[in-house]
Amino acid sequence: MCALFGFLDYGKKIDFYTKMKLIKELSIAAESRGTDATGIAYVKNREITIFKKAKPAHKLSLYFPNDTTCVMGHTRMTTQGDEKFNANNHPFDGYAGKSFALAHNGVLYNDNILKQTENLPSTEIQTDSYAAVQLIEKEKKLNFTTIKNMAETVMGSFMFTILDEDNTLYFVKGSNPIYLVQFKELGLYVYGSTKEIVHTAIAKTVLRFAKGSLIDLDEGDILSIDKNGEIRKDLFTFYEDSYFNKNYTGFEWSYLYQEQDESMTDILIENCVNFGIEPEDIYALLDCGYDPEDIEMMLYEPKYLMECVRDASR
């Protein structure tokens, strides 16, 4: 479980102090979903700049230049890839005809398979999310088509944000949450993974006096906001197992399913304690016939998961 947060200031009416305060409060509020690492990305001189460290947000000073109009942030709860090796932390940088940064909330569990079937380059980065960067880079373009192809190829739970060197911000909505608010009079968008993150942060800035409107995103939506605040939208077909809708040659389906199941089970057992769940609870659900991907989604609702465990134990 991680958190996404940030803003896009297309109206350029917000003073620098307010934007710095906003990012500070958003990042601290986002600690509710992860304290292992914190990072931001922004554009400086038409180049993506990323700052990230394996520290909780409240222990960092998140600085960006005073002419910055968009900041994309992430707080991390580690599921794959040691956060002490900073390259494993979000956001990740990429290049596909233009430089970009990508942040992810969720878990991808076909990243190792994709390294083989998509011939993704070897990398020192161990985080599952990085496969999304590599899939976009492989197509050498960053646009709705290549983002759609990526979203329909990865398998798992996700909410991606992508910032390019033109200060266009993309939202790619899988099954994980996002809360996006527009302050039209101010020419400002603010977002976080949950309503609570956004409202908690806004309440501690002068934006609490402004009127905002919610922008809904559904599963399968790709939404872009350019530097002028203009919204464009496209769609992709979302399945948490969408990878298996692809027709790859050279691999047996049974082999792919077996590797996916074993890999996902290992991830669940390894990381369930981060959610306050014991490994024996995961095994109890598996023994009752729950799919690993269903259990992964339950981790985000631990009270519901424990109710299922109690039912399974009867």
C-alpha positions as CSV (number, residue, x, y, z in Angstrom):
1,M,0.0,0.0,0.0
2,C,1.5,3.3,-1.1
3,A,0.2,6.8,-1.8
4,L,0.2,9.2,-4.7
5,F,-0.1,13.0,-4.3
6,G,0.6,16.2,-6.0
7,F,-0.7,19.3,-7.8
8,L,-0.9,21.0,-11.2
9,D,-1.0,24.8,-11.1
10,Y,-2.1,25.9,-14.6
11,G,-3.6,29.2,-13.5
12,K,-0.3,30.4,-11.9
13,K,-2.3,32.3,-9.2
14,I,-0.9,30.3,-6.3
15,D,2.1,31.7,-4.5
16,F,5.2,29.7,-4.0
17,Y,4.8,29.4,-0.2
18,T,1.3,27.9,-0.6
19,K,2.6,25.3,-3.1
20,M,5.5,24.3,-0.8
21,K,3.1,24.1,2.2
22,L,0.6,22.0,0.1
23,I,3.2,19.5,-0.9
24,K,4.5,19.2,2.6
25,E,1.1,18.6,4.0
26,L,0.1,16.2,1.3
27,S,3.2,14.1,1.8
28,I,2.7,14.0,5.5
29,A,-0.9,13.0,5.2
30,A,0.1,10.3,2.7
31,E,2.3,8.7,5.4
32,S,-0.9,6.9,6.4
33,R,-0.2,4.6,3.4
34,G,3.5,4.3,3.5
35,T,6.6,5.6,5.4
36,D,9.4,3.5,3.9
37,A,10.4,6.1,1.3
38,T,9.2,9.5,-0.1
39,G,9.8,11.1,-3.5
40,I,8.7,13.9,-5.8
41,A,9.1,14.7,-9.5
42,Y,8.9,18.0,-11.3
43,V,10.0,19.7,-14.5
44,K,13.1,22.0,-14.4
45,N,14.4,23.6,-17.7
46,R,12.2,21.1,-19.7
47,E,13.8,18.1,-17.9
48,I,12.3,15.8,-15.3
49,T,13.9,16.2,-11.9
50,I,13.4,13.5,-9.2
51,F,14.1,13.7,-5.5
52,K,13.5,10.6,-3.4
53,K,14.9,9.1,-0.2
54,A,14.2,6.1,2.0
55,K,12.7,8.2,4.7
56,P,9.2,9.1,5.8
57,A,7.8,12.4,4.5
58,H,7.9,14.3,7.8
59,K,11.7,13.8,7.9
60,L,12.3,15.3,4.5
61,S,12.4,18.8,3.1
62,L,10.7,18.5,-0.3
63,Y,12.0,21.4,-2.3
64,F,11.3,22.5,-5.8
65,P,12.0,25.7,-7.8
66,N,9.6,28.7,-7.3
67,D,8.5,28.5,-11.0
68,T,7.4,24.9,-10.7
69,T,3.8,24.4,-11.9
70,C,3.4,20.6,-11.3
71,V,4.7,18.3,-8.6
72,M,4.1,14.5,-8.7
73,G,4.7,12.7,-5.3
74,H,4.7,9.3,-3.8
75,T,5.0,7.7,-0.3
76,R,6.0,4.1,-0.2
77,M,5.2,0.9,1.7
78,T,7.7,-1.6,0.4
79,T,6.3,-4.7,-1.2
80,Q,9.2,-5.6,-3.6
81,G,12.6,-4.1,-3.9
82,D,14.6,-2.9,-0.8
83,E,13.8,0.8,-0.2
84,K,17.4,1.2,1.2
85,F,18.6,1.0,-2.4
86,N,17.1,4.3,-3.5
87,A,16.8,3.3,-7.2
88,N,13.9,1.0,-6.0
89,N,11.9,4.0,-4.8
90,H,9.3,6.1,-6.6
91,P,9.0,8.1,-8.8
92,F,11.0,6.4,-11.6
93,D,12.4,8.3,-14.6
94,G,12.0,7.2,-18.1
95,Y,12.5,8.3,-21.7
96,A,10.2,7.6,-24.6
97,G,10.7,10.4,-27.2
98,K,10.6,12.7,-24.2
99,S,11.6,12.4,-20.5
100,F,8.9,11.4,-18.0
101,A,8.5,10.2,-14.4
102,L,6.1,7.4,-13.2
103,A,4.8,6.6,-9.8
104,H,2.6,3.6,-8.9
105,N,0.3,2.6,-6.1
106,G,-0.5,-1.1,-6.1
107,V,1.2,-4.4,-6.9
108,L,2.2,-5.9,-10.3
109,Y,2.8,-9.6,-10.2
110,N,3.8,-10.4,-13.8
111,D,6.9,-8.2,-14.0
112,N,9.2,-11.1,-14.0
113,I,7.3,-12.8,-16.8
114,L,7.3,-9.6,-18.8
115,K,11.1,-9.5,-18.6
116,Q,11.1,-12.6,-20.7
117,T,8.0,-12.1,-23.0
118,E,8.7,-8.4,-23.7
119,N,12.5,-8.7,-23.7
120,L,12.7,-5.9,-21.2
121,P,16.3,-4.8,-20.5
122,S,18.1,-6.0,-17.4
123,T,18.2,-3.4,-14.7
124,E,19.4,-3.0,-11.1
125,I,15.9,-1.8,-10.1
126,Q,14.0,-4.6,-8.3
127,T,10.6,-2.9,-7.9
128,D,7.7,-4.5,-9.8
129,S,6.5,-1.0,-10.8
130,Y,9.5,-0.4,-13.1
131,A,8.2,-2.8,-15.7
132,A,5.6,-0.1,-16.5
133,V,8.3,2.4,-17.3
134,Q,10.1,-0.1,-19.5
135,L,7.0,-1.0,-21.4
136,I,6.5,2.6,-22.3
137,E,10.2,3.1,-23.1
138,K,10.1,0.1,-25.4
139,E,7.5,1.9,-27.7
140,K,9.7,5.0,-27.8
141,K,6.7,7.3,-27.5
142,L,4.6,8.6,-24.6
143,N,1.0,9.1,-25.5
144,F,-2.4,7.6,-24.9
145,T,-1.7,4.7,-27.2
146,T,1.5,3.6,-25.5
147,I,0.1,4.2,-22.0
148,K,-3.0,2.1,-22.9
149,N,-0.7,-0.7,-24.2
150,M,1.2,-0.7,-20.9
151,A,-1.9,-0.7,-18.8
152,E,-3.4,-3.6,-20.7
153,T,-0.1,-5.6,-20.4
154,V,0.7,-5.3,-16.8
155,M,-1.2,-7.5,-14.4
156,G,-2.2,-6.6,-10.9
157,S,-3.6,-3.7,-9.0
158,F,-2.6,-0.2,-9.9
159,M,-3.0,3.5,-10.1
160,F,-0.3,5.2,-12.1
161,T,0.6,8.9,-12.4
162,I,3.0,10.0,-15.1
163,L,4.5,13.4,-15.6
164,D,6.2,14.4,-18.8
165,E,8.7,17.1,-19.6
166,D,5.9,19.3,-21.0
167,N,4.2,19.4,-17.6
168,T,1.4,17.1,-18.8
169,L,0.2,14.9,-15.9
170,Y,-1.5,11.6,-16.7
171,F,-3.7,9.5,-14.4
172,V,-4.1,5.8,-15.3
173,K,-6.8,4.3,-13.2
174,G,-6.8,0.6,-12.4
175,S,-8.5,-0.8,-9.2
176,N,-6.5,1.4,-6.8
177,P,-8.0,4.7,-5.5
178,I,-7.4,8.3,-6.5
179,Y,-9.0,11.5,-5.4
180,L,-8.7,14.5,-7.8
181,V,-10.0,18.0,-7.1
182,Q,-10.1,21.0,-9.3
183,F,-10.1,24.6,-8.0
184,K,-11.4,26.4,-11.1
185,E,-11.1,29.9,-9.8
186,L,-7.5,29.3,-8.8
187,G,-6.5,27.3,-11.9
188,L,-5.3,24.4,-9.7
189,Y,-5.7,20.6,-9.5
190,V,-4.8,18.8,-6.3
191,Y,-4.8,15.0,-5.9
192,G,-4.0,12.2,-3.5
193,S,-4.7,8.5,-3.2
194,T,-7.7,9.1,-0.8
195,K,-10.1,11.8,0.1
196,E,-8.7,11.9,3.6
197,I,-5.2,12.7,2.3
198,V,-6.4,15.6,0.2
199,H,-8.8,17.0,2.7
200,T,-6.3,16.7,5.6
201,A,-3.7,18.6,3.6
202,I,-6.0,21.3,2.2
203,A,-7.3,22.0,5.7
204,K,-3.8,23.1,6.7
205,T,-3.4,25.6,3.8
206,V,-5.2,28.7,2.6
207,L,-6.9,26.4,0.1
208,R,-9.4,25.5,2.8
209,F,-11.2,28.7,1.9
210,A,-11.4,27.9,-1.9
211,K,-14.2,25.9,-3.6
212,G,-13.2,22.7,-5.3
213,S,-15.0,20.2,-7.4
214,L,-14.3,16.4,-7.6
215,I,-13.2,14.9,-10.9
216,D,-14.3,11.3,-11.1
217,L,-12.1,8.6,-12.5
218,D,-13.3,5.1,-13.2
219,E,-11.4,1.8,-13.7
220,G,-10.0,1.8,-17.2
221,D,-9.7,5.6,-17.5
222,I,-6.6,7.4,-18.8
223,L,-6.9,11.1,-18.0
224,S,-4.3,13.8,-19.0
225,I,-4.1,17.4,-17.8
226,D,-1.8,19.6,-19.8
227,K,0.1,22.7,-18.6
228,N,-2.9,24.9,-19.5
229,G,-5.3,22.8,-17.4
230,E,-7.0,21.1,-20.4
231,I,-8.3,17.6,-19.8
232,R,-8.3,14.8,-22.3
233,K,-9.5,11.3,-21.7
234,D,-9.1,7.9,-23.2
235,L,-9.9,4.3,-22.1
236,F,-8.2,1.0,-21.7
237,T,-9.6,-2.4,-21.0
238,F,-8.9,-3.1,-17.4
239,Y,-8.6,-6.6,-15.9
240,E,-6.4,-7.4,-13.0
241,D,-5.3,-10.4,-15.0
242,S,-5.2,-8.5,-18.3
243,Y,-1.8,-9.9,-19.2
244,F,-3.4,-13.2,-20.0
245,N,-5.6,-11.6,-22.7
246,K,-2.4,-11.2,-24.7
247,N,-1.5,-14.0,-27.1
248,Y,2.2,-14.6,-26.4
249,T,4.0,-17.4,-28.3
250,G,6.7,-19.6,-26.9
251,F,5.2,-20.1,-23.5
252,E,2.7,-22.7,-22.2
253,W,-0.4,-21.2,-20.6
254,S,-0.2,-23.6,-17.7
255,Y,3.4,-22.6,-17.1
256,L,2.4,-18.9,-17.0
257,Y,-0.5,-19.5,-14.6
258,Q,1.7,-21.6,-12.3
259,E,4.4,-19.0,-12.2
260,Q,1.9,-16.2,-11.5
261,D,0.2,-18.1,-8.7
262,E,3.4,-19.1,-7.0
263,S,4.9,-15.6,-7.4
264,M,1.8,-13.9,-6.1
265,T,1.5,-16.3,-3.1
266,D,5.2,-15.6,-2.2
267,I,4.6,-11.8,-2.3
268,L,1.5,-12.1,-0.1
269,I,3.3,-14.2,2.5
270,E,6.3,-12.0,2.5
271,N,4.4,-8.7,2.8
272,C,1.2,-9.4,4.6
273,V,2.8,-8.4,8.0
274,N,3.1,-4.9,6.6
275,F,-0.7,-4.8,6.6
276,G,-1.0,-6.3,10.1
277,I,-1.9,-9.7,8.7
278,E,-0.2,-13.0,9.7
279,P,1.0,-15.5,7.1
280,E,-1.3,-18.2,8.6
281,D,-4.3,-16.1,7.8
282,I,-3.2,-16.0,4.2
283,Y,-2.8,-19.7,4.1
284,A,-6.2,-20.2,5.6
285,L,-7.8,-18.2,2.8
286,L,-5.8,-20.0,0.1
287,D,-6.9,-23.4,1.6
288,C,-10.5,-22.2,1.3
289,G,-10.1,-21.5,-2.4
290,Y,-9.5,-17.8,-2.5
291,D,-7.4,-16.7,-5.5
292,P,-4.1,-14.9,-4.6
293,E,-5.1,-11.8,-6.5
294,D,-8.4,-11.6,-4.5
295,I,-6.4,-11.8,-1.3
296,E,-4.0,-9.1,-2.5
297,M,-7.0,-6.7,-2.9
298,M,-8.3,-7.7,0.6
299,L,-5.0,-6.5,2.1
300,Y,-6.3,-2.9,1.5
301,E,-9.4,-3.8,3.6
302,P,-7.9,-5.7,6.6
303,K,-11.2,-5.8,8.5
304,Y,-12.9,-7.5,5.6
305,L,-10.0,-9.9,5.2
306,M,-10.1,-10.9,8.9
307,E,-13.9,-11.5,8.6
308,C,-13.1,-13.9,5.7
309,V,-10.4,-15.6,7.8
310,R,-12.9,-16.1,10.6
311,D,-15.4,-17.6,8.2
312,A,-12.7,-19.8,6.7
313,S,-11.8,-21.1,10.2
314,R,-15.3,-22.2,11.2
